[in-house]
């Protein structure tokens, strides 16, 4: 249990960052989808830039795993149809619910119980994906 405390602390830190940056606010998502504010685009764009930098560090071997081994990301197939379909489905769920996967837990931490419906929908979606994953061309 004690060796996992760092993950709990990291999760708490992540929740604080999400709430302080207003990344859990449905109104911020609403503004984003109506192109009325740069706020969420800035947060998401910043995350994309940071992720791209970290991936390059992985590929160059400058970041290693806990045992000192090089981390080699697996190459992915380029699937335009599956990417567009998956992105559209994810975006629709995000737009309808006003919450992404990670902020749902932060929203629940604020005792906003309707977020349980969003979490239930995400779990049902993951379950359905698990049932049909072997039949999908990925």
C-alpha positions in Angstrom: 0.0 0.0 0.0 2.7 2.5 0.9 4.5 2.1 -2.4 1.4 3.2 -4.2 1.0 6.4 -2.2 2.9 8.3 -4.9 0.1 7.5 -7.3 -2.5 8.6 -4.9 -0.7 11.9 -4.4 -0.2 12.3 -8.1 -3.9 11.8 -8.6 -4.8 14.3 -6.0 -2.4 16.8 -7.6 -4.0 16.1 -11.0 -7.5 16.7 -9.5 -6.4 20.0 -8.0 -4.9 21.1 -11.3 -8.1 20.1 -13.2 -10.3 22.0 -10.8 -8.2 25.1 -10.5 -7.8 25.4 -14.3 -11.6 25.0 -14.6 -11.1 22.0 -16.9 -14.0 20.2 -15.1 -16.5 23.0 -15.8 -19.2 22.1 -18.3 -19.5 25.8 -19.1 -15.9 25.8 -20.3 -16.6 22.8 -22.6 -19.7 24.6 -23.8 -17.6 27.7 -24.6 -15.1 25.5 -26.4 -17.6 23.7 -28.6 -19.2 27.1 -29.6 -15.8 28.6 -30.3 -16.4 31.4 -27.8 -13.2 31.0 -25.7 -9.6 29.9 -26.1 -9.4 28.5 -22.5 -10.0 24.8 -23.2 -8.2 24.9 -26.5 -5.2 26.3 -24.7 -5.3 23.5 -22.1 -5.8 20.7 -24.6 -3.2 22.3 -27.0 -0.7 22.5 -24.1 -1.3 18.8 -23.3 -0.8 17.9 -26.9 2.5 19.8 -27.1 3.8 18.3 -23.8 2.8 14.8 -24.9 4.6 15.3 -28.2 7.7 16.3 -26.4 7.5 13.4 -24.0 7.0 11.0 -26.9 10.1 12.4 -28.6 12.1 11.9 -25.4 10.8 8.3 -25.3 11.9 7.7 -28.9 15.3 9.2 -28.4 16.0 7.1 -25.3 16.3 10.0 -22.9 13.5 8.7 -20.7 13.9 5.1 -19.5 11.6 2.8 -17.5 12.2 2.1 -13.8 14.7 -0.7 -14.6 16.7 1.6 -16.9 15.4 0.0 -20.1 14.6 2.1 -23.2 10.9 2.7 -23.7 9.9 1.9 -27.2 6.4 3.0 -28.2 4.7 0.5 -30.5 4.0 1.9 -34.0 0.4 2.3 -34.8 -1.5 1.6 -38.0 -2.8 4.6 -39.7 -6.6 4.1 -39.8 -8.4 7.2 -41.0 -11.9 5.7 -40.8 -11.4 4.3 -37.3 -9.8 7.5 -36.0 -12.6 9.7 -37.4 -15.3 7.3 -36.1 -13.7 7.0 -32.7 -13.0 10.7 -32.4 -16.6 11.5 -33.4 -18.1 9.1 -30.9 -15.8 10.4 -28.1 -16.6 14.0 -29.0 -20.3 13.4 -29.1 -20.2 11.8 -25.6 -18.0 14.6 -24.4 -20.3 17.3 -25.9 -23.5 15.7 -24.6 -22.2 15.0 -21.1 -19.9 18.0 -20.7 -17.2 15.8 -19.1 -14.2 13.9 -20.3 -13.1 10.7 -18.6 -10.6 12.0 -16.1 -12.6 15.0 -14.9 -15.6 12.7 -14.0 -13.8 11.5 -10.9 -12.9 15.1 -9.9 -16.5 16.1 -10.4 -17.6 13.2 -8.2 -15.1 14.4 -5.7 -17.1 17.7 -5.6 -20.1 15.5 -4.7 -21.9 16.4 -8.0 -23.8 13.1 -8.1 -25.3 13.4 -11.7 -21.7 12.7 -12.8 -22.4 9.1 -11.8 -24.6 8.9 -15.0 -21.5 10.0 -17.1 -19.3 7.4 -15.3 -21.9 4.7 -15.9 -22.1 5.6 -19.6 -18.3 5.5 -19.8 -18.2 2.1 -18.1 -20.9 0.7 -20.4 -19.0 2.0 -23.4 -15.8 0.4 -22.2 -17.7 -2.9 -21.6 -19.2 -2.8 -25.1 -15.8 -2.1 -26.6 -14.4 -5.1 -24.7 -17.1 -7.3 -26.3 -16.5 -6.2 -29.8 -12.8 -5.3 -29.8 -11.7 -8.5 -31.4 -14.1 -7.9 -34.3 -12.8 -4.4 -35.0 -10.0 -3.8 -37.5 -7.4 -2.5 -35.1 
